[in-house]
């Protein structure tokens, strides 16, 4: 569809327009519907929307379409003003735009490739922002979308041509080639045809971080023992990965388009498909009209699984085996693996001392068929944990603190967040998974924890076939003197207090964001309507144990869930549910008035029981992100499992303490 794009000289095309995503949403409307054309020189970056998340660009229901052309029709369907869409159907495409402009951190949130697809298939070729969320930037690169800054746009709008290399020079040599070829598929074909050779790595022997060590171990086409450093562009072998029903259809179709109907995968046994995201989609009235599309996604996933022979985690009798990230760590992610999957919370696997991150459908299609992928070695930031958490505090409070303190300042941006230190030994394997899971909310590339006996014990319990000595010999730890571009940050766990991330204040231009950290002691009385405990972040065994601890104390005090509050618990996997049943917690939850939901994603993605139904409702939730509209139109506070459970019995956001119900 792109003909000779990108050209060597980039200029604005005759008759094409530039769309500015301004904080003043009326200005966006005037550009879309009244023909208003703005100039960068008349605006400042502060006038532009920051933190545009991928849910806003393509909300979940838009992703029910797998064809990018259909997806583009509903570009930016999630940008709402007073409950009304700013972008009507086809508005972006019909506006004849080729450039789209926003402020800081474009494309935060989910890794969904549908977000840049909605722009590309609406005719956008150049994306301007002050900074990009890492996965979103990579997805743009893979689709051949040029990204530039506001100064470049000013020059383009004054009629200047800018060389293609000015758009690509800031990237490593491999990424530069991908962009200049017009995207990942064009790059891969050109490489296969021998039209260019990849640059050699000449990084000398050096101390390495955990992420660097795992990548170095998986290098393709390099000498044994070759070291890497941050930003080295390399090809690396991938041990495994997975996709789910939101993404598999695109992967299958892309592979058919590129390699024909008879394509095959070289190593399907450690790749998988999951049916977890849309099992409860019919609970959301907004999704009901789209259920035939959901069925198409399921059917195409089954077709892919049967065609390739990857592991099958389809629902049985309407019940999912669990959320992909939880089941993957329970069943097949091993110590020091390099895992890639089509979901932003893939980084949760880092709790198993593995290197794991989310990729878009294009990248996944490439790597699942080749067995290796192109990687720019991430920079690292180290969190040296000391002390131990006080009662009433959990790993969720730690990561909410890091979000408000380090991530807000972009220290974690695109970096591998390395967790280690003596304090790690006071944090369970499941709690480490919470830390790594929310590396995504920190806009980091991934999170990874050091290995120790706590991890090995958990791995052996989950995957009894593993060999402890082999695990120990494969495990990675950072070398003395390894380089941390993001710095080494000591966190004294005993100083962590129970926190929330608040839903912001749209009237003051403060978006609902996981970095909006606040100590519970400082937020006053916040009355709640919904408490939700579940999701990949908070549906693990230890999370369920936290809910159970609070529920037992409540029952002992003669309490049930506060009148007027709906409390939902959704298990992260079938194994987690089985454990809850065996321990009697499932019955306990029922007795105190909790709505229990079978494993899977749900309210977290606005597709299941527990979503808010009007903008006045307040939810306290143990999920990982509180972007506006993601879990319904209400206000959502992120909090720990303990806080969620305690709040459900008091009716206001409440930190847990042992004597709370005395
Ligand atoms: S539980 Fe929520 S965040 Fe986790 S994988 Fe499912 S939709 Fe994504």
Boltz pocket constraint, residues with backbone or C-beta under 6 A from the ligand:
constraints:
  - pocket:
      binder: B
      contacts: [[A, 277], [A, 323], [A, 324], [A, 325], [A, 343], [A, 345], [A, 535], [A, 536], [A, 537], [A, 600], [A, 601], [A, 602], [A, 604], [A, 605], [A, 624]]
      max_distance: 6.0
